């Protein structure tokens, strides 16, 4: 919320816009609509691409709080110019599309009627969308009047951005920041895997509370980041989309697609941020990552006090696998600081050592 407030202040936009993510998604970056709109601001894929949001197997900018907020505010600035500074029409157009609002304005002009938001004939969803935002604003401004106790603001909970400079495992970033992986991932919903995106596929930053940001910066300065090696998935991502995408056909379900492609239904859901209740539409594009390309090969540098078991636990893999991937080292049974190990973070499709 702080981040959005700061961006709106910088642009001199109405502060009520801060409340739109509550109306759009209940402030849930994981939210996905039946129209495949995603993130806090509920941006559809095509709009996301138009506003520079990357969407691939590694990263979805629509779920990235920083990137999606910039895109949403850029869009509203453009719409506001289109509607001559009328913010209610701007918000209505954000919800239902500029064309629909333009048509409603033209229709009223032709009939000699007022062209403000309240006078227009708009879809029901849009007609209640703007009032919802205004009502929320009124509740917050007059919370005492309505007997609502709002929590005190805490600037320490505000998110800070830490540029890590290279691809990094979220597991390692969480450890370096002194927080749980689950918590860190909740602040970095744009990353679709347990690792930041490779070069060209997404940003190189981690979002986390300011209280943990300094610790992460200090740790980055003192520690070598385990280098994540490019996988076949990244190398092939610029090739034909048929290798990494699937277009839904008539009669398809998640389970039938998974069976046809010899993958797990749960993986298909995860790659596309879908639930078991999600409805597929004919022609909808699904992102794929085959069993042979979904592992991330990393090089891990042993630290003082490390053991095969502690390294395995830290990276979410089995101890036996770590020893198998590094059989020369495991036979000696000595882990000296500075020694480099090869790990496969999801334990799939890995070669015998």
Residue pairs with C-beta under 8 A, 6 or more apart in sequence:
1 18
1 27
2 155
2 157
2 158
2 159
3 65
3 66
3 69
3 158
3 159
4 18
4 21
4 65
4 69
5 15
5 18
7 69
7 70
7 73
8 14
8 15
8 17
8 18
8 73
9 15
11 73
11 77
13 73
13 76
13 77
14 87
15 137
16 87
16 133
16 134
16 136
16 137
17 73
17 76
17 91
17 133
19 133
19 136
19 137
19 140
20 41
20 72
20 91
20 94
20 133
21 27
21 40
21 41
22 136
23 129
23 132
23 133
23 136
24 31
24 40
24 41
24 42
25 31
25 39
25 40
25 41
25 42
27 40
28 40
29 39
29 40
29 63
29 64
29 65
29 68
29 189
29 190
30 63
30 189
30 273
31 38
31 39
31 40
31 42
32 38
32 273
32 274
32 275
32 278
33 42
34 278
34 279
35 44
36 44
36 45
36 284
37 43
37 44
37 62
38 44
38 60
38 62
38 63
38 273
39 60
39 62
39 63
39 64
39 68
39 189
40 63
40 65
40 68
40 69
41 62
41 68
41 69
41 71
41 72
43 51
43 53
43 62
43 68
43 71
43 72
45 55
45 62
45 285
47 71
47 75
48 55
48 61
48 62
48 68
48 71
49 55
51 70
51 71
51 74
51 75
52 61
52 67
52 71
53 60
53 61
53 62
53 64
53 67
53 68
53 71
54 60
54 61
54 67
54 197
54 201
54 202
55 61
55 62
56 197
56 201
56 202
56 237
56 287
57 192
57 193
57 201
57 233
57 237
57 244
57 271
57 287
57 288
57 289
58 191
58 192
58 193
58 195
58 196
58 197
58 198
58 201
58 202
58 234
59 190
59 191
59 192
59 196
59 197
59 201
59 202
59 203
60 190
60 192
60 273
61 67
61 68
61 71
61 190
61 202
62 68
62 71
62 190
63 189
63 190
63 273
64 188
64 189
64 190
64 203
65 159
65 187
65 189
65 190
65 207
66 161
66 203
66 205
66 207
67 190
67 203
68 190
72 94
75 94
76 90
76 91
76 94
79 89
79 90
79 93
79 94
79 98
80 86
80 87
80 90
82 93
82 98
82 102
83 89
83 90
83 93
83 101
86 116
86 117
88 116
88 117
88 118
88 130
89 101
89 105
89 116
89 117
91 129
91 130
91 133
92 101
92 117
92 120
92 122
92 126
92 129
92 130
93 100
93 101
93 102
95 125
95 126
95 129
95 130
96 122
96 123
96 125
96 126
96 129
100 122
100 123
100 126
101 120
101 122
101 126
104 120
104 121
104 122
105 115
105 120
107 121
108 114
108 115
108 119
108 120
108 121
109 115
113 119
117 130
139 146
139 148
140 150
143 149
143 150
155 210
156 209
156 210
156 211
157 209
157 210
158 209
158 210
159 187
159 207
159 208
159 209
159 210
160 207
160 208
160 209
160 210
160 213
161 205
161 206
161 207
161 213
162 205
162 206
162 207
162 208
162 213
162 216
162 217
162 220
163 204
163 205
164 173
164 196
164 204
164 205
164 206
164 220
164 225
165 204
165 220
166 204
166 225
166 227
167 195
167 196
167 197
167 198
167 199
167 204
167 227
167 228
168 195
168 196
168 206
168 225
168 226
168 228
169 194
169 195
169 226
169 228
169 296
169 298
169 315
169 345
170 181
170 184
170 185
170 188
170 191
170 194
170 195
170 196
170 206
171 181
171 194
171 314
171 315
171 316
171 345
172 225
172 226
172 314
173 184
173 196
173 206
173 216
174 180
174 181
174 183
174 184
174 185
175 314
176 215
176 216
176 219
176 220
176 223
177 184
177 206
177 208
177 212
177 213
177 215
177 216
177 219
178 212
178 215
179 208
179 209
179 212
181 194
184 206
184 208
185 191
185 194
187 207
187 208
187 209
188 206
188 207
188 208
190 202
190 203
191 197
191 202
192 270
192 271
192 273
193 296
194 296
194 316
194 345
194 346
195 228
195 296
195 345
196 202
196 203
196 204
196 206
197 203
197 204
198 228
198 230
198 234
201 234
201 237
206 216
208 216
224 301
226 298
226 299
226 300
226 301
226 343
227 298
227 299
228 296
228 297
228 298
229 296
229 297
229 298
229 299
231 293
231 294
231 295
231 296
231 297
232 292
232 293
233 244
233 289
233 293
233 294
236 243
236 244
236 293
237 244
244 287
244 288
244 289
245 285
245 286
245 287
245 288
246 257
246 261
246 285
246 286
246 288
247 283
247 284
247 285
247 286
248 257
248 280
248 281
248 282
248 283
248 284
248 285
248 286
249 282
250 282
252 280
252 282
253 280
254 265
254 268
254 269
254 274
254 276
254 278
254 280
255 265
257 268
257 286
258 264
258 265
258 267
258 268
261 268
261 288
261 290
262 291
263 288
263 290
263 291
267 289
267 294
268 274
268 286
268 288
269 275
269 276
269 278
271 286
271 287
271 288
271 289
272 286
272 287
291 348
291 349
292 349
293 349
294 346
294 348
294 349
295 344
295 345
295 346
295 347
295 348
295 349
295 350
296 344
296 345
296 346
297 342
297 343
297 344
298 315
298 342
298 343
298 344
298 345
299 340
299 341
299 342
299 343
300 311
300 315
300 340
300 341
300 342
300 343
301 338
301 339
301 340
301 341
302 311
302 335
302 336
302 337
302 338
302 339
302 340
302 341
303 337
304 337
306 335
306 337
307 335
308 319
308 322
308 323
308 330
308 335
309 319
311 322
311 341
311 343
312 318
312 319
312 321
312 322
315 343
315 345
316 345
316 346
317 343
317 344
317 345
317 346
317 347
318 347
321 344
321 347
321 350
322 330
322 341
322 343
323 330
324 330
324 352
324 353
325 341
325 342
325 343
325 344
325 350
325 351
325 353
326 341
326 342
326 353
327 353
328 353
329 335
329 339
329 341
344 350
